[in-house]
Amino acid sequence: MKVIVYSRPHCIECNVLKRFLNDYKIEYEVRDCAENPAFLEDVKKLGFLGVPVTVIGDTAIQGLKPDAILEELKKQKA
């Protein structure tokens, strides 16, 4: 299962989210919206205006929502 995190380097929520994923040993791909503006367009297509956005399978979760992320990961594994 692929986990993608859309973020920016100086975004506090983004950095806390990545630390959370690392602590739980959840592998993820970072898509830096500052480095590649096309990633910000992807975020907009998902219906959001800002980062962080975590995409798990076909589900996108905006913001720092560890419980929602863990719940979605459980659903996807089942």
N, C-alpha and C positions, 0 to 999 in steps of 0.2 A: 504494500500500500504506500502510495507516494504522498508525502506531506510537503507542501510548499508554503514558505513564509515570504510575503511581500513586505519589504521594510525599507527604512532609510537609516543611514549610519548614526545620526545624532538623535534618533527617536528613542526616548526613554522606555516607552511601552514596548517597542520592538526589541530592545536589548534585554528587558526583563523576560519577555516571551521566549526569546532564544535561550536564555539562561534556564528557564523552566523546562524547555524541551531537552536541553543538554542534561539537566539534573535527572530527568526521567528516561534518559537514554533513548529518546525518540529521534530517529534519523529524519532529517529534513533538508530541503533545498532552499537556499536564500535567493530571492530575486530582489536585488537592490534597485529601487525605483529612482534613486538619485543618479546611479551609474547608467541605467538604461531606461529612458523615458517611455519606451514601449511597455515596460512592466506596469507603469502607472496607468496606461491605457487599459491594460488587462484588469487592473483593480476597478476602474470605472465600468468596464463591461460586466463585472461581477455585481455592480450596483452600489459600490462604495466610493467615497471621496478621499479617504485617507487610509493610512497604514497604522498598525499592522493588520494584515489580513492573512489568515491561515486557511489554506485549502487542503482538505482531506478528501480524496476521491472527488466526488462531485459537490461536496458541501464546503461553502465558504463561511468563515467565522471572522467577524471584524473585532478588533480590539484585543485586550488582554483578558481572555476568558478561559483560564486553565480548566475549570470544571467542564465547560462545554467541549473543549478540545479532547479531554480524556473520555467523555461520554461518546463523542463521535468516533474516536478510535476504537472503543469497545464495540459500537454498532458495526463498524466496517469489518472488524475481525470476525464477528459472529456470522 
